[in-house]
């Protein structure tokens, strides 16, 4: 059985936590705690998987079980490309390394460079 990816967040609108499974878009369960919302959703997904397997259907692939190349292309405006290149030069790192640290939401450290 695949290892699926679950997320829960507080919903001020409903006054409960909402759990989602990233591999099953549109599925949502609510609960008084994040753990309870996820547990309820996990049970439903497990039941759904059993039904699919019993009917000869393949389960959706898990995000965490996939193999990623580590490469993806990002398109940007020429202005943004220039600004990021200048920022990278100011930090003394490559544009690639600067983009990685920006995407990760942190400042670069020496460990990132080697």
N, C-alpha and C positions, 0 to 999 in steps of 0.2 A: 504494500500500500504506500503511495507517495506521501512525503512529508510536506503538507501544505503550509502556507504562510498566513498567519492570522494577525489582525490588528484590531485594537479596541480604542475608542476615544469617547470622552464625555459628550453627551448631547444635551445642551442647555434647553433645547426645544422640548425634549421628552423627559428630562430629569433622570436619565439612565445612561448607561454605557451602551454604545453600539459596536458590535463586533462584525468584522468583515473577513472573508477569505479572499486573498488576492487572486487566486486561481479560479474562483467562482464569482465573477462579477455579478452584481445584483443581489447576491445573498447577503442578508443582514439579520442579526438577532440582537435583541436588547436584554439587558439585565442590570440589577442593582450594583453589581461590581463588574470590573473588566473581566475578571476570571470567570464569573458566572456566565456572562454574555458569550465569551469564547467557548466555554465548555458546552453550552447549548448548541452553538453553531457547529462545533466539532462533531457532536453526536449526529446532527442532521446531515452533515457532509459524509460521515461514515455510513449512515443508512443509504444515502444517495449512491455512494460508491458501491455498496453491496448490490443495490438494484442494477446499476450499470453493468457490473461484472456478471451478474446472473443473466443479463440480457445480451451478453457478448460484446458490450461496448467498452472501449478503452477509457481509462481515467484520464483527465487532463494532466499534462505534465506539471510537475512541481517546479516553482521558481528556484527553490534551493537545491534541487537535484540536477538542474541544468548545468551544462558546462559553458562558461563564458570565455570569449577570446581575450577580453581586456581591451578591445579596440572598438570604438564607435566614432562616427564622424559627426561633428557639430558645425552647422552653418551659422555664420554671424555676419552682421553688416560690416562693411569695410572700416567704419568708424570704431565699432566695438573691437574689431580685430586689432586695429592700431592702438587703442587704449590698453588692451590686455597685453600686447607686446611691450609697450612702454613700461607697464607695471612689472612685468616679468624681468625686464632689463634692470629696473630699479632695485629689484630684489636679488639680482644676480642668479636667476634660475631660468630654465628654458620655458618657452610658452606652454609646452605640454605640462611641465611640472606645476606651473602657476595655475593652469586651468584645473588640474587635478585637486590642488589645495583649495581652490575656490569652490569647486563642486562638493568637496568634502566638508566645506564650511569651517575651515581652520587655517591658521597661518602656517607657512612651511617651516619645517625644522631641519636641522642638519641630517637627521635620519632619513628624511624624504629624498635627499639628494643622492644617497648612495645605496 
